[in-house]
Amino acid sequence: MAKLPSDCPAADQPLASHTALFEGSCGALEISAWKLGGEKLYCGHITAVAKGSNPCADPSCTVFKPYSVHKRWADALNDEQPKRHAMLRQWLATRGRDGPIILIAVNGGFMYLFRNWALNAERHGLGLRNRTLVLTDESSQHVVRSLGFRPVSTDGFGARHLFEKQSDEARASQVFAAGRSHSAFNAFALTALSDLVEIGTDVLWMDADTVLQRDPLPWLAAPQPYIPCGRFLSTDQQTRVHAHWPNVLCYRQGDRAVDSATLPQSTGPAAPSSLVSPDLQMMDDTRWDSAGPGNTGFVYVRSNCRTVHLMRTVRSALPVLLRTKSDQRFMMRLLHGPLMFGRVSFALLPVSLYLNGPWLLGKGANYPWQQQPGMRHGKQSGFPPKDWVAAHASWVGTHRHKAALLRKVGAWNLENGSYPAETTPVRPGSRRRGGKAAGRGGKATGRGGKAAGRGGKAA
């Protein structure tokens, strides 16, 4: 674990209100910060507000009014943080070596995807067992151990406050960003990510449906040739990118000494970049609306003062995620808000190495940084690129469609070639938890809301 500088924000520093964090991402598009893209925002029913006011703070914008169960959970997280830090430090002490780790949060219903992940990593000899922290429900830990990994139970992350029964926690969500366990597990994962960054650990947070052909950690930890994405763009594309994310970085493949290829240039010189180490690196989701441009199914976070403040802020706002359900929209909109915009550096990973769902489906190559030599998508000959590192089976309707995408890159390893008929390996007689849980109508992790659609995630 790296020791953070002494001038990092104090743990008791006051954090901004949720409505202030998401300013610009509420109300109808014409009164928001998102003039382009068409993705519906929070509280889209608000079509007019007084000049200079924040639609997120409108009394009718209820997504920022947490359910009582979510508030109890958030209060418990704060109270139990010292215990979680001690538990995570103990886990890190037994990993065998320092350096970044992988974090995967997966419940029993999606455990077959993690089993495929583990088999794929073993097939490629990646040796990731001691560097992969698997956060799972109490009743599914035995599956993780049987695969040679050291699980961490969600009981330490307040699962008892959100789920009365372990069987509910372990159930697979049929539609992404629309199920109780989906949003809760992403909230657990972001809590663990926040804790790990705060104690000085660099972390790759990834979904169980993102498989690896090579160990990604050395590449992600090293400085890379990123430049502002706007330097790649022709005039007709600049408006959209510059209006939404002018500071986002893209990978300039031609700057690598091992690659003599030149970068397509359409708007004047793009001077060779120096190698940089962004605070955040994410898979490219090929969208520049309020749910992009990064995909939260594969996120690398460096631990430093900036990301400590970011992740503390994220943790404080998790009741918003539980109410709105999509972690990707939550993260992108928070990063785009006026209190976070430009305060952390954010890069899109090269699609020649990190293959996201649109790339697997052949829906990519819309932007010049995706058209550099060696980049192939799912509808082109020569796909997948031989040196790809990770592939994410996103942009599908349900988890039942993921096997077909992973077969495109030769990364489906389960015996039956598809998903199992039963995907919830909860042991018989799973107990009811003590304490107060969701209560009425099973609304522990929010209600209503649209599915994640093409940006959907696994767990």
N, C-alpha and C positions, 0 to 999 in steps of 0.2 A: 504494500500500500504506500502511495506517495504521501508525503506530509504536505498539507496545504499551507500556503502562506498565512502568516498571522493576521494580515489585513483583510482576510475574507469577511464577508458580512457575518455579524454575530447571529447565532441561532435564534435569539429572541428579538431580532430586528422586526419591526412591524411590516406586514406585507399588505399589498394593495387589495382593495375590494375586488370581488369577482366581476362586478359590472364595469369597473375601470379597466381590468385586464383585457376584457373582450370588446372594448369600445371599437366600433368600426365593423363588427361582425354581427350586428343585430339590426332588425328591421328590414324593410323592403330594399332591394338592391339600389334603388335610386337615392336612398338616404344613407347608404353604408359606404364603407371604404372599397367595396368590391363592385366596381362599375362594369367589370367584364367577367364572363365565365358562366353565369346563369345558375350556379349552385345556390339553393335556398339557404338562408341564414337563420340564426336564432331569432325567434319572434318575428317572423316575416309578415305577420298581420299588421305590424306597426308601419304605417305608410307616411306619417308626418309627425314631426316633433318641432319644438321651438328651436330657433337657430342657436347653435352652440351647445345644445343639450345632447345627452347620450341615450339613444333608444334602449340600450341594455338596462338602464336605470328606470325605465318606464314601469309603473306599477303593474301593468298588464303583462310584462315580460317575466313570466313565472319560472323560467328555467334557472334563474339565479336565487330562487327561494327553495332551499333544500328540504326534502322530506325529513321528518324527524328521525327516521331510521338512519338516513345518510349522515345527519348531524351527529348522532350518537356514535356512529362508526368513525367519523373524522375526529371527534373528541378522544375516542379510545386510541386512535393512531398516535395522536400527540402524547398522550399519557404513557404509552407503551414504547415510545421510540428508544429510550435507553436500553430496554431489554432486547429490542430488535437489533440494535447496533452491536450489542455484545454477542448475540447469536451469529450475526453475519461475520463479525471479526473471527469468531471461532471457526466458522466454515472456511474463511479465507486462509487461516493459519495452517490448515491441513491440506491445502491444494498442491503443495510440493514446490511451487516457485511463484515469484512475484509476477506482476504484469496484469494486463487486462483479462477480464473473464467474459463468458457468455451467460446471459440470463434468458431463460425460457420459462414462461408461465403457461401451464397446460393442465386442464382438468381431466377427469376420467373419460369424459365423452370424446375428447380429442386425443386420448393417449395413443391411439393407433398411429396418429401422425407423428408423435414423438418417437414411437417405436421405429417407424420408417426412417426418421431423422437419424436415430442412433445407429441403425443398420447401415445407412448410407455412409455415415462418418467412419464407421468401422471398416467398411469395404474399401475406403480410400486411405485407411491407415492414418487418420488425422490425430489420434491420441488426445481427445478433448474431454475425457471423462472428469479429470480433476479440475478442469477449468470451466466447467459448465454447471451453473447453479440452476436446478430445476425446481420451480415453485409450483406445488401441486396440492390438491385437496388431501386431507388426512387419509381418506380411504383408498387413495391411489398411490401412496408412497411405495407400497410393496412392488408395484410394477416398475417404477423408476429404479429401485434398488436391484431388481432382477436384471436390469440392463447394464448394471455396473456404475450407475451414477448416484450421487449423494443428494437426495431431495431435501427441500425445505418445505415445511407444512404451511399452508395458508392460515392455519389456526393462529399463527404468530402475527398475522396481518389483519386480524379482525374479522375473519370469515364468520364467526359465530354471530356477529351483529347483522350480517346481511342474509344469512341462510339459516333457517330453522332446522332443516334436514340436510345431512351430507349428500343424500341422493340428489337434492336440488342443485347443490353446488357442483356436483360431478356430471350433470347432464349437459350434452352437447346442444348448443344453440343452432337451430336449423337455418336461421337467417342471420347474417352478420349484422352486428350493431343493433339487433332487435331482441336479444335474449338476455335474461337475467345473468346467467353465468358469464356471458361474453364480456359485458361491460364491467362486471365485478372483477374478473380475472385481469383485465387490463388495468383496473384501479390497483389491484394487488401488485401487479408488475411495476407500475409507475411508482408505487410506494417503495418497493425494493430497490428500484433504480435510484430513486432519490436518496435512500439510505446509503447505498454503496458509493455514490458520487460524493456524498457528504463525508464519508470516512476515507476518501482519497483513492478510490478505485475507478479506473476506466472500464466502461461496460459496453458490450454489444448486446442490445436487447433485440431479440428476434423471435418470430413466430415459429411454431413447430412445423408449419408447412413451408418453411424456407430451408431448403437442403443445401449442403455444402459439398463441393468437390475438392476444395483446398482449404487449408486453415486460413481464415480471413484476418486473424488478429495481427500478424506481423505487418500486413499491408495497411490495415486501418490505423495502426499505431504510428506508422512512418509518415513523414511529411510527403505531400503529393503536389503535382503541378496543377493547382486550381487557379482559375481566373474568373472574374465576374461573367455570368452567363450572357449578359448583354453584349459582350464583345464578339459573340458568335453570330449576332442576329442581323438579318436584313431589316430595312426600315419598317416594313409592314408587321413584323413580329415584335419590334422593340417596344411599341406602345403597351402591349399587354404585359410583357415581362417587367418592364420598367415601372409600370403603374402598380404592380402587385409586389414584386420581390426584387428590387434593384440591386440588393446586396448579396443575393444567392450566388454561390460559386459553382462552376462546372469544370469538369476534368479536361485539360488540354493534353490529349494523348501524344501529340507530336513533340512535347517537351521532354519526354523520357529519353535518356541517352540510348536505351536499347531500341528505340523506335524512331526511325529517321523520317517517318511520314510527316507531311505538312498539314496544317490545319486549314480547312476551307475558310477563306476570309471574304466577307461580303460588305463590310462597313469600315474599310480602312484598316490600318495596322492593328494587330493584336500582339503587343510586345510579349516576348517570352516571359512566362511567369517564374517567380521564385517558388521554391517548394514551401508549402504552408501546411499548418496543422489545424484545421477547423475545429471548433468546439463540438459541432454536430455534423455527422455524415449520415445521409439517408439514401435508400434506393429512390431512383427517379420514377415518379408516378405518372409522368407525361400528362400533367394537368396543371393549369395555372389559375384555378379558381380557389375558393375558400377551403377546399379539402386537399389542396396540394401546395407546392409541387413535390413534397417528399412523401414517401410511404412509410408509415410507422411500423410496418412488419419487419423492418431491418434498420436499426438506428444505433450508431456508435456515438457514445458520449464520453468526452474527455473530462476528467475531474479537475476543475480549477475554480477559482472564485466566481467566475461568471456563471458556470454551470451549476455550482452549488446554489447560488441565488435563484437561478431558473428552476431547478428541481424542487427547491423548497416552495417556490411559488406554485409549481404544478401540483405538488402534494396538497397545498392549501385549497386548491380549486377543484379537487377531485369530486366533490358533490355535484359540480356542474357536469362532469363526465358521466356520473352515474345517472343523472337525470336525462342527459341528451344522448347517451349510449355510444356514440362513435368516438373512439380515442383519436383517430386521425383528424377529424374535423376539430376536435378539442385542442389538439396540439398545434395544428397549423394556425388556427385562429388566435390562440394565445401567443404564439410566436409573432404573429402579424399585428398584435395589439400595440398600442402606442407606448406601453410601458416595457415591452420586450423587443420591439422591432429594432434590429440592428445592434442590439446589445450582446448578442452571441453570434459567432460566425457559423454559417450553415452552408453545407456543400451537398450537391447531388452526386452520387457515386456513378462511375462510368458504366454504361449499359453493356459494354463489351465484356465486363467481368461480373457485374451484379445484375442478374436478369430478373426483372420484375414481371408481374402478370401481363401488362400490355405488351411487353417484349416477347413473352412466350406465345401470346395470341397473335402476334404479327400486327399489333396496332400502334407500334412505336414509330421512330424515325421521323417525327414531325418537326424536330428542331435540329439545327446544325450540329450542336454538340453530340447528338446521337448518330451522326453520319460520318464519323471518323473511320479511318481504315481499320478493318478487322471487326467492325460491329455488324452483326447479323441478327435479324429477328426471326420469329417462328415461321414466317411464310417465305423466307429466302433460303436458297441453297447454301450449304455450309453452316447451317444452324444445328446445334449450338456452337459458339466459338470454342475452340479446343481448350482454352485456358480459363474458362469461366470459373468463378469462385463460388458464387451463391445463386440460387434460383428460387423465386418466391411464387407460389401458386395462388396469386391473388387475382382479383377481377373476375371472380366466378360467383354464382348465386348462392351456393351452399357448399358445405365441406364435401359433399358427395361428388363434386366435380373436380376435386383437386388431384386425384390420382392420375387422371388423363393428362393434366398439365405437366406433372412431374415425370410421367413417362416420356414426354418430349425431350427431356434432357437425360434420360436413362437413369432416373433417380427414384423409381418406385421399387421397393424391395420386399413388400409383404407377399406372403405365399399365394394369396388368392388373387393378386393383381388388382385389387380394388379395396374399398373400405369394408370392414367387417359388418355383419348384420347387426350385431349388438356392440355399441361403442361406449358403453358406460360400465367399466369393470369395477363396480362397487360391490364389495363383499356382502353376502347375505346378512340381513338384519342390521343394515346401516342405522346408526342410532340417531335419535333426535338430539339436537344440541340444547344445552342449557342456555338460559338467558333469552332476552327478547329479540326476535328477528323481524322478518318483513311484516308480518301481520296481514292486514287486509289485502285480499286479492293478490298476494304474492308480489307486492310492489317494492321489493327490497332494492332493486337497481333501476328504478325508474319505470315509466310507462309511456306508451305511444312512441312516436318518432319513427323516422324512415330507416330502412335498412341501409347499410353502407354502400350497396351497389358495387360499382366496379372497383372501389377502393377497399372492399371488405377484407377482413382479417380472419385468422383461424380461430382464435380463442380469446 
